Amino acid sequence: MAAPDVNVVMAYDGSEHSEYALEWYKENLHKPGHHITLVHVPELNDMLHSTRWANSVYVFDREILEGMLKEEQQRIQKDLEKFAEKLKGLGLGGKVKSVAAARPGEGILKECDNANIVIVGSRGLGAVRRTLMGSVSDYLVHHCHCPVLVFRHPKHFHLHGDQQEGQKTE
């Protein structure tokens, strides 16, 4: 009997955290019948805080805004092409999708309607930063209708309390 189709949605931004999650998924979970969608939610912070605004006579100079939007679209397109090549290089069939949203968690959630599982890397922010900035993985865990698998990169593992290096927690 053939394995049922599984729709996997993976938050992907090309960071070492999302790279690790994708490679771990490929080595440990991927099976025939899995359909993976890499979801990228571009953040426009760099564009909005650009120094080019300071040189503009008007705060929202149309030519500057159009030029910046075009550059941003080109950057996003290059990222998507790079992400598609990564999927192909790992031998994973699937698609790459860019989603516009105010916050990454909201954008990823938009693509989860038909997902059986969502995979996301964790940047491992401290409690204060996570509280102030929000956590994409925390948002998804609390709002997704399906299981959410959160990966922490081994390089960013932190010991807790009196735990010694090499000791596992139970």
Helices and strands as residue ranges (DSSP letters): E 6-11, H 16-28, E 34-40, H 45-48, G 51-55, H 62-89, E 94-98, H 104-110, E 117-122, H 127-133, H 136-143, E 148-152, G 154-156
